[in-house]
Structures are given as C-alpha cells and as structure tokens.
Amino acid sequence: MRIQLFKTFVLVTIFSAAMAFLESAVVIYLRELYYPNGFTVSFKDMSIKVINVEFFRELATLIMLVSLGWLAGHNRHTRFAWFLFAFAVWDIFYYIWLKLFINWPSSIFEWDILFLLPVTWLAPVLAPVICSISMILLCLVIITNDKLRTGYYISKYSWILIISGALIIYASFTKDYTSIILKHGFYKDLGNILQNPEFINIANIYIPKSFSWGRFWFGELLILAGIIKCLVQKNISFFTGL
C-alpha cells in the first residue's frame, strides 16, 4: 500500500509539473504579445476573443486537475485530496518555470493575475504559494488518514474551519474586482460585462494598491486550525455513509 501511495505521489507530481510547464509557456507567449514592456495585472488591449479563450483555458485546466484527482483517488475524499495536491504542485511549478525562463517574479510580493473565474483574482505571488502549501498539507492529512487504513475521516468541525478559511482567502483574492463591479453597477449585467466599454477601460488601467494580508492570514489560520483539529480528534466521522 505504501509503495502504491508513493508511486501515485510521484506520478501526480510529474504530471502536475509538466502541466504547469504548458501553462507557463502560454503565459510567456501572452506576455510577449501584450506586455512587451513588462507585466502588470492590468489587461492590455486584449480582444474579447482572447479573453474568452482565456476563460475557457482556465476552465479546461480545472477539468484536467479534477480528472487527475478522480483517477488517482478511490473514493470522494481521496479524489478531492489528490485534486488539491495536483492543483498545489501545478501552481508552485508554474511560478518555478516562469522564474527559470523569464526571471519572473522579481519578488515574491509582485502582483499576479491568479484566475479569471468567476471574477478576476489578484494577489502577490507569495499568497497563492502559501495556499498551495496548505493544500498539500490537507492532502497529506486526508490521504494518510484514509478510512480503509485507519478507520476515521476528517470531522465536520474541521471542514467548517477549512471551508470558512478558504472562503475568506477567496474574498481577499477577489475583493478588487468585486469592489469594481459593485461600485460601478456592473453586477446589473454580468453576462455582458466583457462587452461593457467602461469595464474594459477600468480593467486596462487598474493596478491594485494593497493586498488584504490580515484577511488572508486569518483565513490561513482557520485552515491550519482545521488541519490540526483533524489530527488530534481522529475519532470523529463526517463522511460516514458516503
């Protein structure tokens, strides 16, 4: 069992790192085309066609990671755990490849566009890397405490802490564009927001001023508390019957 688990870790890591290379290659091409004078998190005159392709590219990325997790796991919680692990390794190696090929980021505090779904996520590079480390820790807890081997699952109280922390971190990533959408009333026609000239003009020049590190660290502490709780209270079953 341990040998099989080790093989799965190795294969998922290799696949995720290779997938990250493809992701970084696409980003390098985009930056050469749209940011020849240096990357910023503003959208530089991208056509609606390119932005739509980017949306679906990110969706395809998530589908591939979910599929990998499904193939690597054998039940709901282990499949979720392997998805977390694949996502985290992919994200970390994405920045490793960018650093190797174009020497970016110059600092771990440099801002990046993390995702476009459902709204644009913005944060310094350090933040998603920290999240990835937390995801790897949670994966290890779930995989090594699988019911087939140890007889217990993660408690519902641990999940409440973990999910609450994840939602708070999500809010810290999306607060900039959520604020823009609410402030300018773009929420009234979200389906056509990319055709709205006012929104495009704002996105083309918008640079965030600060990141909500306090909110982010609070979310991380909740996640860590959930992980620690599930390690010290192994007798509580949340997934019984799933």
N, C-alpha and C positions, 0 to 999 in steps of 0.2 A: 504493500500500500504506500509506504513512504517513497519507494523508488518511482512508482507511478505518479505520485504527487510532485516529486522533483522534476520528472520529465514534463509534466504539464506546465509547471512554473517556467521551465526553460523554453518550451515551445511558444507559450503565450508571450513571454518576454521578447523572443526573437521576432515573432510576428508583429507585435506592437511597435517595436523599434523600427522594423522595416516599413511599417505603415506610416510611422512618424517621419521617416525619410521622404516618402512620397508627399506627405503634407507639407514639409518644409520646402521641397522642390517647387511645388505650386506657388507657395508664398514668395519664394525668391523671384520667380518669374513675374508675379504680380507687382512686386516692389520695383523690379527693373522697369516695368511698363508705366506704373502710376506714381512711383516715388523715387525718381532718379536722383533727386537732391537730398534724400534722406527720409526715413519713415516717420510718420506721425499717425496718430489714431484718428485723424480726420479723413473723410472719404474724398479722395482726389479725383473729381470729374469722372467717376465710374458710370458707365451706362446702366440703364435699368436691366438690360440683358445680362451684363456681367454680374450685377448684384444678385439677380435671381439665380444665376448659376451658382454663385457662392452659397446662397441659402440651401440649395439642393445638394451641393457638395458637402456641406456640414451635416445635413440630414443623412446622406449616404455614409458619412464617417460614423455617425452614431449607429446606424443599422449594422455596419460591419463589426463594430465593437460589441454590440448586443449579440450578434450572431456568434462571435468568438466566445463570449461568455456562456452562451447556450450550449455550444459544442463541448466546452471544457468542463462544465459542471454536470451534475447528475440529478439535481433537484432545484427547486426555486431559489433557495438561499445560496447554494453554492454557485449557481449560474449568475446570480446577482454579484456575488463576491468576485468571480472571475471577470465579469464586466468591469467592476471597479478597478481591479488590478490592471487589466488591459488598458483602460482609459488613462490610468495614472502613469503607466510606463510610456504609453504613447505621448502623453503631454510632456513628460520630463525629457524624453528623447527628442521631441520636436524642438525644444529650446537648445538642446545639445547640438543638434545638426545645424541649426541656424548660427550658433556661435562658431562652430567649426568652419562653415562655408562662407559666411559674410560678417563674422565677428559681431553679431548682434544677439542679445542686447549688450550695450556697453556697460550697463549697470543692472543689477537685479531689481532696481527701483524704476527702471524705464517702463513706460506705459505700453500696453499691448491691447489689441482687439481680440478678446478671447472667443466670443461666439456672436452670432447674429440672430439666434433663435431664443425666445420669440421676439426679444428686442436686443439691441447691441449690448454686449458685456464689455466693460472696460476695467482694467486694473494693472498695477505694476506687476512685472513678471514674477516677483517673489510670491505673490499671493496664490496664483494657481499652482505653483510648485509646492507650496506648503499644503494646499488642498490635496495634491496628488500623494504626498507622503501620508496624509491622514487616511486617504482611500486605501493605500497599500496596507496600513496597519489594520484597518477594519477588515479588509480581505483576509489577512492572516488570521485574525480572530475567528472569522466565520469558518474558514477552511479547516483550521486546526481543531475547531470545536464542533465539527460536523456530527450530527446525531448518530450516524452509523458507527462512529468510533468512540464517542464519549457520552452519548445519551442525553444531551441537552442542547437547547437553542439559545439565542440571544433573547433576553427578556423584553417585554413590551416597553418597560420603562427606559431601557437603554435605547430602544428605537425612537422613543419620543424625544430623548435628548439629542440623538444623532440627527433626526429629521429636522428638529427645530433649529439646530445649529446650521444645517445645510441651507435651510430657507433664509436664515439671517445672512449667511455668506452670499447667497444668490442676490439678496436685496442690496448688499454692498457692491456687487459687480454691476448691477443694472440700474442703480439709482440715478446715474447721469442721464441716460436716455429716457428712463421713466419720468424723470422730472421735466425733461424737454417736452415729452408727449403730453403730460398733464398741463404744463404751463401754457402751451400754445394751442391746446384743444385738439391735438391730432388724434386723440382717442375716439373722436366722433366719427372718424373714417379710417380706421386702422387698415382695412383691406386695400385701400388705395394710397397708403402713406408714402410709398416709394414714387408715386406719380405727383406728389404734392411739391410744387416748386419751393415753397417756404421751408419745408422739412429738408429738402435736398440742400438748400443754401446753408442751413444751420449745420447739417452733417458735414458739409465740405470745409467748414472752418472751425468746427468745435474741437477744443482741446480741454480736457478736464483739469481743474485747478488742484484738487486734493482727493485723496482716497480715504474712505471711512475705515481706517485701521482699527479704531475702537470697536466698531460693529463687527468687523471681520474677526478680530481676536476673540470677541465674545462668542461668536458662532463656533470658532475652533475649540474654545474651552468646553462648550456644550458637547461637541462631538467627542472630544477627548474624555470627558466625564462619562459619556455613554459607553465608550470602549472600555474604560476602567471598570465601570459598573458591571458590564457583562463578564469581565474576567474574575470578579470577586463574588458574583452571585450566579454561579453556573447551574443552579438547580431550578431556575425559573424557565418555563417553556412557553414561548409565544407562538411558535409555528405548529403546535400540536394539531394534527389532523390535516395539515396542508399536504 
